Amino acid sequence: MINLETDILERLKSGEPIRLNDPEYYKINEIVSRTIKLSQQLNVSDNIDAVRELLSEIIGTKIEESTTVFPPFYTNFGKFIAIGKNVFINHACSFLDMGGITIEDEVLIGPKANLITENHPIDPNDRRALITKPILIKRRAWIGAGATILPGVTVGENSIIAAGAVVSKDVPDNVIMGGIPAKIIKSID
């Protein structure tokens, strides 16, 4: 049953299953099309200020001058990304943000990191539906090269995700996690 009392973007961000036959699905497609066009411009930009300006346009909020994003940068939606101050996002990161991605201040994200807020039902008859859960990366966290953060995960303050890790559960503050699936390797003093 489709809940038409609530806008599809609110339902999307709340984690309610969204199906292709939803009468408001066109709103998602409009945002995706706009994001694809702006992303192409962003990924051929030859200076950090232009990248910051185009990414600000994609997400709908001004990105602070203290934040640096190296292209290429990939996002399928963009509208539900929030980026704090003094953040560094390295080359070839991919943010699937329909569930919402929040990156707090002073976060470092290594090259080819993936932040994925989107998933699909297990039932093969309903697999095309979209289910989302937000990702939160807290202050001064460091996401290593090629790490993948899955839907619904919070990465704690000051924590480190080792290169190549796949994080499927919340990460406490002040720890190093690594592996597949990621486990606590040690605490940070």
Summary of the structure (lengths in Angstrom):
residues: 189
radius of gyration: 16.6
end to end distance: 49.9
largest distance: 51.9
contacts: 626
relative contact order: 0.11
helix: 21%
strand: 27%
